[in-house]
Amino acid sequence: MNIDTLVKWLGTTLFLTAGTLASLNIPETKWAFVLFLSGHIVLGFLFAIRRDWPMMIQNMFFIPIDILGIVRWFSL
C-alpha cells in the first residue's frame, strides 16, 4: 500500500469517526470537530502535493468551518 492510499484511509477514518461522534450528540461530540479538522488538514496537504486542486480547495474550505465548530463547542 502506498503513502497516498494510507493517507486517504486515515482521512476516511477520521471523517467517519467524526461523523458518528457528531451524530450521537453527547458531551464528547465536540471532539468531532477536532477530528474533522485533522482530516481536512491531512487530506488538504495530500491533494495539494498531488495537485488535485478541486479536492484541495474543498478540504481547505472546511478548515475555517471546523475551527468555528471548535471555538463554539469548546467555548473558546
MILOVO-408944 format. One record per atom (N, C-alpha, C): residue number from 1; residue in three letters; atom name; x, y, z negated. Coordinates in pm, 1 decimal, always signed. Layout:
residues N
{atom NUM,"ala","CA",{X,Y,Z}}
...
end
This chain:
residues 76
{atom 1,"met","N",{+85.5,-117.2,+0.0}}
{atom 1,"met","CA",{+0.0,+0.0,+0.0}}
{atom 1,"met","C",{+90.3,+123.7,+0.0}}
{atom 2,"asn","N",{+62.9,+217.5,+90.0}}
{atom 2,"asn","CA",{+147.0,+337.1,+98.2}}
{atom 2,"asn","C",{+100.3,+443.6,-0.9}}
{atom 3,"ile","N",{+179.0,+547.6,-14.7}}
{atom 3,"ile","CA",{+152.5,+652.5,-114.2}}
{atom 3,"ile","C",{+22.6,+727.2,-84.1}}
{atom 4,"asp","N",{-7.1,+749.3,+43.8}}
{atom 4,"asp","CA",{-132.6,+817.6,+79.4}}
{atom 4,"asp","C",{-253.0,+739.7,+26.8}}
{atom 5,"thr","N",{-250.9,+610.5,+47.6}}
{atom 5,"thr","CA",{-361.2,+526.2,+2.4}}
{atom 5,"thr","C",{-372.1,+527.5,-148.9}}
{atom 6,"leu","N",{-259.0,+520.8,-217.6}}
{atom 6,"leu","CA",{-261.6,+524.9,-364.4}}
{atom 6,"leu","C",{-318.1,+657.0,-415.7}}
{atom 7,"val","N",{-277.6,+767.7,-355.3}}
{atom 7,"val","CA",{-326.4,+899.0,-397.5}}
{atom 7,"val","C",{-475.9,+912.2,-368.6}}
{atom 8,"lys","N",{-520.4,+861.5,-255.1}}
{atom 8,"lys","CA",{-663.0,+866.3,-223.7}}
{atom 8,"lys","C",{-743.7,+782.8,-322.7}}
{atom 9,"trp","N",{-691.7,+667.5,-362.2}}
{atom 9,"trp","CA",{-761.4,+585.9,-462.3}}
{atom 9,"trp","C",{-762.2,+653.6,-598.4}}
{atom 10,"leu","N",{-654.5,+722.9,-631.4}}
{atom 10,"leu","CA",{-651.5,+798.4,-756.1}}
{atom 10,"leu","C",{-760.5,+904.9,-754.7}}
{atom 11,"gly","N",{-769.7,+980.4,-646.5}}
{atom 11,"gly","CA",{-873.4,+1082.8,-633.7}}
{atom 11,"gly","C",{-1012.7,+1022.8,-641.4}}
{atom 12,"thr","N",{-1033.2,+912.4,-572.6}}
{atom 12,"thr","CA",{-1162.7,+845.0,-575.6}}
{atom 12,"thr","C",{-1199.2,+802.5,-716.9}}
{atom 13,"thr","N",{-1104.1,+744.8,-788.5}}
{atom 13,"thr","CA",{-1127.7,+701.6,-926.3}}
{atom 13,"thr","C",{-1160.3,+820.3,-1015.8}}
{atom 14,"leu","N",{-1087.1,+929.6,-1000.3}}
{atom 14,"leu","CA",{-1113.8,+1049.4,-1080.0}}
{atom 14,"leu","C",{-1253.6,+1103.8,-1051.8}}
{atom 15,"phe","N",{-1292.3,+1110.5,-924.5}}
{atom 15,"phe","CA",{-1423.1,+1164.9,-888.5}}
{atom 15,"phe","C",{-1537.8,+1075.0,-935.6}}
{atom 16,"leu","N",{-1522.0,+943.9,-920.2}}
{atom 16,"leu","CA",{-1628.3,+853.3,-964.0}}
{atom 16,"leu","C",{-1644.3,+855.1,-1115.5}}
{atom 17,"thr","N",{-1533.0,+860.2,-1186.7}}
{atom 17,"thr","CA",{-1537.2,+867.7,-1332.6}}
{atom 17,"thr","C",{-1600.3,+999.7,-1376.3}}
{atom 18,"ala","N",{-1559.7,+1108.9,-1313.0}}
{atom 18,"ala","CA",{-1613.6,+1241.0,-1347.4}}
{atom 18,"ala","C",{-1763.2,+1248.2,-1318.4}}
{atom 19,"gly","N",{-1804.5,+1197.2,-1205.0}}
{atom 19,"gly","CA",{-1945.9,+1199.9,-1169.3}}
{atom 19,"gly","C",{-2030.5,+1118.5,-1266.5}}
{atom 20,"thr","N",{-1979.9,+1003.2,-1304.8}}
{atom 20,"thr","CA",{-2050.4,+919.8,-1402.7}}
{atom 20,"thr","C",{-2058.9,+991.0,-1536.1}}
{atom 21,"leu","N",{-1948.3,+1047.7,-1579.4}}
{atom 21,"leu","CA",{-1944.5,+1118.5,-1707.1}}
{atom 21,"leu","C",{-2039.5,+1238.4,-1706.7}}
{atom 22,"ala","N",{-2042.3,+1311.9,-1598.4}}
{atom 22,"ala","CA",{-2131.0,+1428.7,-1588.4}}
{atom 22,"ala","C",{-2277.5,+1387.0,-1592.9}}
{atom 23,"ser","N",{-2309.1,+1275.7,-1529.7}}
{atom 23,"ser","CA",{-2449.3,+1232.8,-1525.1}}
{atom 23,"ser","C",{-2500.0,+1181.2,-1659.4}}
{atom 24,"leu","N",{-2409.7,+1141.8,-1748.6}}
{atom 24,"leu","CA",{-2451.5,+1091.4,-1879.6}}
{atom 24,"leu","C",{-2501.6,+1202.0,-1972.3}}
{atom 25,"asn","N",{-2456.4,+1324.8,-1948.4}}
{atom 25,"asn","CA",{-2496.2,+1440.2,-2029.0}}
{atom 25,"asn","C",{-2479.9,+1413.3,-2179.0}}
{atom 26,"ile","N",{-2359.5,+1374.5,-2214.8}}
{atom 26,"ile","CA",{-2323.0,+1350.7,-2355.0}}
{atom 26,"ile","C",{-2217.6,+1453.4,-2393.2}}
{atom 27,"pro","N",{-2181.2,+1464.4,-2520.5}}
{atom 27,"pro","CA",{-2081.7,+1565.8,-2558.4}}
{atom 27,"pro","C",{-1950.0,+1555.8,-2479.9}}
{atom 28,"glu","N",{-1913.0,+1437.4,-2438.5}}
{atom 28,"glu","CA",{-1787.9,+1418.6,-2363.7}}
{atom 28,"glu","C",{-1800.4,+1459.6,-2217.2}}
{atom 29,"thr","N",{-1920.7,+1498.8,-2174.6}}
{atom 29,"thr","CA",{-1944.0,+1538.8,-2035.9}}
{atom 29,"thr","C",{-1849.4,+1650.0,-1993.0}}
{atom 30,"lys","N",{-1811.7,+1736.9,-2084.9}}
{atom 30,"lys","CA",{-1723.5,+1848.4,-2048.3}}
{atom 30,"lys","C",{-1592.5,+1801.0,-1987.3}}
{atom 31,"trp","N",{-1547.9,+1682.0,-2022.4}}
{atom 31,"trp","CA",{-1422.8,+1629.6,-1968.2}}
{atom 31,"trp","C",{-1434.8,+1593.4,-1820.3}}
{atom 32,"ala","N",{-1557.9,+1582.1,-1770.9}}
{atom 32,"ala","CA",{-1577.4,+1553.7,-1629.1}}
{atom 32,"ala","C",{-1514.7,+1663.1,-1543.0}}
{atom 33,"phe","N",{-1524.9,+1787.9,-1589.2}}
{atom 33,"phe","CA",{-1469.6,+1898.3,-1510.5}}
{atom 33,"phe","C",{-1316.8,+1893.0,-1504.2}}
{atom 34,"val","N",{-1253.9,+1843.6,-1607.9}}
{atom 34,"val","CA",{-1108.3,+1825.6,-1607.1}}
{atom 34,"val","C",{-1071.3,+1716.9,-1506.0}}
{atom 35,"leu","N",{-1150.1,+1609.4,-1503.3}}
{atom 35,"leu","CA",{-1124.7,+1502.3,-1406.7}}
{atom 35,"leu","C",{-1149.9,+1550.4,-1264.1}}
{atom 36,"phe","N",{-1259.4,+1625.2,-1243.5}}
{atom 36,"phe","CA",{-1285.0,+1682.1,-1110.7}}
{atom 36,"phe","C",{-1168.7,+1771.4,-1066.7}}
{atom 37,"leu","N",{-1122.5,+1858.3,-1156.7}}
{atom 37,"leu","CA",{-1011.7,+1949.0,-1124.2}}
{atom 37,"leu","C",{-887.0,+1869.7,-1086.8}}
{atom 38,"ser","N",{-855.5,+1768.3,-1164.9}}
{atom 38,"ser","CA",{-737.0,+1685.3,-1136.6}}
{atom 38,"ser","C",{-747.6,+1621.2,-998.8}}
{atom 39,"gly","N",{-863.3,+1565.4,-968.6}}
{atom 39,"gly","CA",{-882.5,+1501.8,-838.4}}
{atom 39,"gly","C",{-871.6,+1599.2,-723.4}}
{atom 40,"his","N",{-929.2,+1718.1,-739.8}}
{atom 40,"his","CA",{-922.8,+1816.8,-632.4}}
{atom 40,"his","C",{-780.6,+1868.4,-610.2}}
{atom 41,"ile","N",{-705.1,+1884.3,-716.8}}
{atom 41,"ile","CA",{-565.7,+1928.7,-702.1}}
{atom 41,"ile","C",{-482.8,+1821.4,-632.6}}
{atom 42,"val","N",{-493.7,+1697.7,-680.5}}
{atom 42,"val","CA",{-415.4,+1587.0,-622.9}}
{atom 42,"val","C",{-446.1,+1570.7,-474.2}}
{atom 43,"leu","N",{-574.5,+1562.5,-440.8}}
{atom 43,"leu","CA",{-610.0,+1542.4,-300.7}}
{atom 43,"leu","C",{-585.0,+1666.2,-216.4}}
{atom 44,"gly","N",{-601.0,+1783.6,-275.6}}
{atom 44,"gly","CA",{-571.3,+1906.5,-202.4}}
{atom 44,"gly","C",{-426.2,+1911.4,-155.6}}
{atom 45,"phe","N",{-335.1,+1872.3,-244.3}}
{atom 45,"phe","CA",{-193.3,+1869.4,-206.9}}
{atom 45,"phe","C",{-165.9,+1762.7,-101.2}}
{atom 46,"leu","N",{-225.4,+1646.0,-117.7}}
{atom 46,"leu","CA",{-204.6,+1540.9,-17.9}}
{atom 46,"leu","C",{-253.4,+1586.8,+119.4}}
{atom 47,"phe","N",{-373.4,+1644.9,+123.5}}
{atom 47,"phe","CA",{-427.9,+1688.9,+251.3}}
{atom 47,"phe","C",{-346.2,+1804.1,+309.8}}
{atom 48,"ala","N",{-291.2,+1890.6,+226.2}}
{atom 48,"ala","CA",{-205.9,+1999.0,+276.3}}
{atom 48,"ala","C",{-78.1,+1941.3,+336.8}}
{atom 49,"ile","N",{-17.3,+1845.2,+267.9}}
{atom 49,"ile","CA",{+104.9,+1782.4,+318.9}}
{atom 49,"ile","C",{+78.4,+1712.5,+451.5}}
{atom 50,"arg","N",{-37.3,+1649.3,+461.1}}
{atom 50,"arg","CA",{-73.9,+1575.1,+583.3}}
{atom 50,"arg","C",{-137.8,+1665.2,+689.0}}
{atom 51,"arg","N",{-152.1,+1793.2,+657.2}}
{atom 51,"arg","CA",{-208.5,+1891.6,+749.8}}
{atom 51,"arg","C",{-352.5,+1856.9,+791.3}}
{atom 52,"asp","N",{-425.6,+1803.1,+696.0}}
{atom 52,"asp","CA",{-567.8,+1775.6,+716.5}}
{atom 52,"asp","C",{-642.8,+1895.8,+659.9}}
{atom 53,"trp","N",{-647.6,+2003.0,+740.9}}
{atom 53,"trp","CA",{-695.3,+2131.9,+692.8}}
{atom 53,"trp","C",{-841.1,+2132.3,+647.0}}
{atom 54,"pro","N",{-933.1,+2068.7,+717.0}}
{atom 54,"pro","CA",{-1070.9,+2070.8,+665.9}}
{atom 54,"pro","C",{-1082.8,+2008.3,+526.6}}
{atom 55,"met","N",{-1016.3,+1896.6,+503.9}}
{atom 55,"met","CA",{-1022.9,+1831.2,+372.9}}
{atom 55,"met","C",{-946.6,+1910.9,+267.1}}
{atom 56,"met","N",{-836.8,+1973.5,+305.1}}
{atom 56,"met","CA",{-760.9,+2056.2,+211.0}}
{atom 56,"met","C",{-845.3,+2175.4,+167.3}}
{atom 57,"ile","N",{-909.4,+2241.8,+262.2}}
{atom 57,"ile","CA",{-992.6,+2357.9,+229.0}}
{atom 57,"ile","C",{-1109.0,+2316.2,+140.4}}
{atom 58,"gln","N",{-1170.0,+2203.6,+171.3}}
{atom 58,"gln","CA",{-1280.9,+2154.3,+89.8}}
{atom 58,"gln","C",{-1236.0,+2132.4,-54.7}}
{atom 59,"asn","N",{-1123.0,+2067.8,-73.8}}
{atom 59,"asn","CA",{-1074.8,+2040.2,-209.4}}
{atom 59,"asn","C",{-1030.6,+2166.9,-280.2}}
{atom 60,"met","N",{-967.8,+2259.8,-209.2}}
{atom 60,"met","CA",{-925.1,+2385.0,-271.2}}
{atom 60,"met","C",{-1045.3,+2472.6,-308.0}}
{atom 61,"phe","N",{-1153.2,+2462.5,-231.1}}
{atom 61,"phe","CA",{-1274.1,+2539.3,-260.6}}
{atom 61,"phe","C",{-1334.1,+2499.0,-395.5}}
{atom 62,"phe","N",{-1324.0,+2370.7,-428.9}}
{atom 62,"phe","CA",{-1382.7,+2321.5,-552.4}}
{atom 62,"phe","C",{-1301.2,+2356.4,-677.0}}
{atom 63,"ile","N",{-1175.5,+2394.1,-662.9}}
{atom 63,"ile","CA",{-1091.7,+2423.5,-779.3}}
{atom 63,"ile","C",{-1148.8,+2537.3,-863.9}}
{atom 64,"pro","N",{-1187.6,+2651.5,-806.7}}
{atom 64,"pro","CA",{-1248.5,+2755.7,-891.7}}
{atom 64,"pro","C",{-1379.2,+2710.4,-957.8}}
{atom 65,"ile","N",{-1455.6,+2627.3,-887.8}}
{atom 65,"ile","CA",{-1578.7,+2574.0,-946.3}}
{atom 65,"ile","C",{-1545.5,+2486.6,-1067.1}}
{atom 66,"asp","N",{-1444.0,+2401.9,-1052.0}}
{atom 66,"asp","CA",{-1401.2,+2315.9,-1162.9}}
{atom 66,"asp","C",{-1351.8,+2399.7,-1280.8}}
{atom 67,"ile","N",{-1276.3,+2503.4,-1251.5}}
{atom 67,"ile","CA",{-1224.6,+2590.1,-1358.9}}
{atom 67,"ile","C",{-1340.1,+2661.1,-1428.5}}
{atom 68,"leu","N",{-1438.0,+2707.5,-1352.3}}
{atom 68,"leu","CA",{-1555.5,+2769.6,-1412.8}}
{atom 68,"leu","C",{-1627.9,+2670.4,-1504.1}}
{atom 69,"gly","N",{-1641.1,+2546.8,-1460.3}}
{atom 69,"gly","CA",{-1703.0,+2443.8,-1544.2}}
{atom 69,"gly","C",{-1624.8,+2421.1,-1672.4}}
{atom 70,"ile","N",{-1493.4,+2419.4,-1662.7}}
{atom 70,"ile","CA",{-1408.2,+2400.2,-1781.1}}
{atom 70,"ile","C",{-1427.9,+2518.9,-1877.1}}
{atom 71,"val","N",{-1423.5,+2639.4,-1824.3}}
{atom 71,"val","CA",{-1438.6,+2758.7,-1907.6}}
{atom 71,"val","C",{-1574.5,+2757.7,-1975.8}}
{atom 72,"arg","N",{-1679.7,+2725.3,-1902.6}}
{atom 72,"arg","CA",{-1815.5,+2726.9,-1959.2}}
{atom 72,"arg","C",{-1836.9,+2615.6,-2061.7}}
{atom 73,"trp","N",{-1797.2,+2493.1,-2026.7}}
{atom 73,"trp","CA",{-1823.5,+2379.8,-2113.8}}
{atom 73,"trp","C",{-1734.0,+2376.3,-2236.3}}
{atom 74,"phe","N",{-1611.1,+2427.0,-2223.4}}
{atom 74,"phe","CA",{-1519.4,+2429.1,-2337.3}}
{atom 74,"phe","C",{-1529.4,+2560.6,-2413.9}}
{atom 75,"ser","N",{-1617.5,+2649.9,-2369.7}}
{atom 75,"ser","CA",{-1638.3,+2779.8,-2433.2}}
{atom 75,"ser","C",{-1507.8,+2857.3,-2449.7}}
{atom 76,"leu","N",{-1430.8,+2864.3,-2341.7}}
{atom 76,"leu","CA",{-1301.7,+2936.1,-2344.8}}
{atom 76,"leu","C",{-1320.6,+3082.7,-2314.5}}
end
